[in-house]
Amino acid sequence: MSVFHSMNTTASALTAQRLRMDVISSNMANVDSTRAAGGEAYRRKMVVLEPKGSQFSSFLKTAMGTSRTGSAGDGVKVSRIVEDRETPYKMVYDPEHPDANQEGYVAYPNVDPLREMVDLVSATRSYEANVTVFNASKGMLMKALEIGK
């Protein structure tokens, strides 16, 4: 295991949470977009995260103390960004709107601002926690260097 392993792990989490905040910002910016690529309303996007490298069994073996590698993990990565196809569009009656259908209803994005704000707070707190971990690792490495003087 490298001296910088904890910093690399934390850096991957910082990158993932930053992308998550960017996607949430995009969702909030398009909350009223009735027309997007493909001619339909904007669909909410979500970030899917997965562990880098190792499988669950290796984490379990490490936690139980039966692993020979001794590594607790390699961080996290974004596997993909998916559209929320399960939540239906919000249909609003507005026959004067240029995107209204034959019945006069306009399909608004399936973005719920409250849900997005909760996700944003969660991503922000996660980001802050990882910054704290990064700074603690940096502090420990600095103290280790001072010991060698």
PLY file of the C-alpha trace (Angstrom):
ply
format ascii 1.0
element vertex 149
property float x
property float y
property float z
element edge 148
property int vertex1
property int vertex2
end_header
0.00 0.00 0.00
1.32 3.43 -0.93
1.79 6.28 1.51
-0.65 8.25 -0.61
-3.31 5.49 -0.81
-5.71 7.25 1.58
-5.30 10.52 -0.31
-5.97 8.83 -3.66
-9.06 7.11 -2.24
-10.37 10.37 -0.85
-9.58 12.22 -4.08
-11.71 9.75 -6.05
-14.62 10.40 -3.67
-14.15 14.17 -4.05
-14.27 13.85 -7.83
-17.40 11.66 -7.71
-19.24 14.01 -5.33
-18.30 17.01 -7.45
-19.79 15.34 -10.54
-22.89 14.49 -8.50
-23.27 18.17 -7.55
-22.84 19.17 -11.22
-25.59 16.76 -12.33
-27.91 18.06 -9.59
-27.22 21.62 -10.75
-28.09 20.61 -14.29
-31.36 19.10 -13.07
-32.24 22.29 -11.19
-31.36 24.45 -14.19
-33.71 22.44 -16.40
-36.66 22.24 -14.00
-38.82 24.22 -16.46
-37.39 22.91 -19.77
-40.32 21.54 -21.72
-38.23 20.65 -24.75
-34.86 18.92 -24.83
-32.96 16.74 -27.29
-35.33 14.30 -28.94
-38.27 16.69 -28.74
-39.53 15.62 -25.32
-39.19 17.31 -21.95
-35.96 17.12 -19.95
-35.56 14.00 -17.81
-33.92 14.01 -14.40
-30.41 12.59 -14.43
-28.77 10.57 -11.65
-25.17 9.54 -10.97
-24.42 5.86 -10.36
-21.33 5.21 -8.22
-19.44 1.96 -7.79
-16.27 0.92 -5.96
-13.01 1.07 -7.85
-11.26 -2.19 -8.44
-12.30 -4.57 -5.68
-15.43 -6.62 -5.17
-17.51 -6.90 -1.99
-15.93 -10.23 -1.04
-12.49 -8.62 -0.76
-13.90 -5.89 1.53
-15.55 -8.57 3.69
-12.30 -10.55 3.95
-10.42 -7.38 4.92
-13.00 -6.52 7.59
-12.84 -10.07 8.99
-9.04 -9.99 9.03
-8.63 -12.91 6.63
-7.35 -10.88 3.69
-3.72 -11.07 2.70
-3.70 -7.76 0.85
-4.69 -5.61 3.83
-6.26 -2.99 1.59
-9.65 -1.63 2.57
-10.51 -0.29 -0.88
-9.38 1.77 -3.82
-12.00 4.48 -3.79
-15.08 5.13 -5.84
-15.81 5.85 -9.48
-18.77 7.03 -11.50
-19.97 4.08 -13.55
-22.61 6.01 -15.51
-25.15 8.82 -15.51
-28.69 7.56 -16.04
-32.00 9.23 -16.81
-34.95 8.76 -14.46
-37.42 6.95 -16.71
-39.61 5.66 -13.87
-40.92 9.01 -12.62
-43.56 10.40 -14.99
-43.57 13.91 -16.38
-45.66 16.56 -14.63
-48.61 17.30 -16.89
-49.90 20.90 -16.66
-52.92 22.19 -18.55
-51.81 25.17 -20.67
-53.32 25.09 -24.18
-51.52 28.34 -25.15
-48.05 26.86 -24.56
-46.16 26.02 -27.78
-45.30 22.53 -26.45
-48.89 21.63 -25.51
-50.27 18.34 -26.84
-53.66 17.91 -28.57
-55.49 17.94 -25.22
-53.73 21.15 -24.13
-51.37 19.57 -21.60
-47.68 20.42 -21.37
-45.17 17.82 -20.13
-42.81 19.40 -17.59
-39.63 17.62 -16.44
-39.79 14.95 -13.75
-37.43 17.05 -11.60
-38.56 17.61 -8.01
-36.70 20.65 -6.60
-37.10 19.39 -3.02
-35.54 16.02 -3.85
-32.73 17.76 -5.74
-31.99 20.03 -2.78
-31.86 17.03 -0.41
-29.48 15.28 -2.82
-27.39 18.44 -3.09
-27.09 18.74 0.70
-26.11 15.06 0.87
-23.45 15.46 -1.84
-22.13 18.65 -0.21
-21.84 17.00 3.21
-20.10 14.02 1.66
-17.70 16.33 -0.14
-16.96 18.23 3.08
-16.36 14.98 4.99
-13.90 13.84 2.33
-12.08 17.18 2.47
-11.72 16.66 6.22
-10.32 13.16 5.66
-7.92 14.47 3.01
-6.66 17.21 5.35
-6.24 14.72 8.21
-4.20 12.42 5.95
-2.09 15.33 4.85
-1.53 16.33 8.47
-0.46 12.81 9.43
2.00 12.67 6.54
3.43 16.05 7.54
3.88 14.86 11.13
5.58 11.69 9.85
8.00 13.84 7.87
8.74 15.93 10.95
9.63 12.76 12.89
12.35 12.02 10.34
14.15 15.34 10.98
0 1
1 2
2 3
3 4
4 5
5 6
6 7
7 8
8 9
9 10
10 11
11 12
12 13
13 14
14 15
15 16
16 17
17 18
18 19
19 20
20 21
21 22
22 23
23 24
24 25
25 26
26 27
27 28
28 29
29 30
30 31
31 32
32 33
33 34
34 35
35 36
36 37
37 38
38 39
39 40
40 41
41 42
42 43
43 44
44 45
45 46
46 47
47 48
48 49
49 50
50 51
51 52
52 53
53 54
54 55
55 56
56 57
57 58
58 59
59 60
60 61
61 62
62 63
63 64
64 65
65 66
66 67
67 68
68 69
69 70
70 71
71 72
72 73
73 74
74 75
75 76
76 77
77 78
78 79
79 80
80 81
81 82
82 83
83 84
84 85
85 86
86 87
87 88
88 89
89 90
90 91
91 92
92 93
93 94
94 95
95 96
96 97
97 98
98 99
99 100
100 101
101 102
102 103
103 104
104 105
105 106
106 107
107 108
108 109
109 110
110 111
111 112
112 113
113 114
114 115
115 116
116 117
117 118
118 119
119 120
120 121
121 122
122 123
123 124
124 125
125 126
126 127
127 128
128 129
129 130
130 131
131 132
132 133
133 134
134 135
135 136
136 137
137 138
138 139
139 140
140 141
141 142
142 143
143 144
144 145
145 146
146 147
147 148
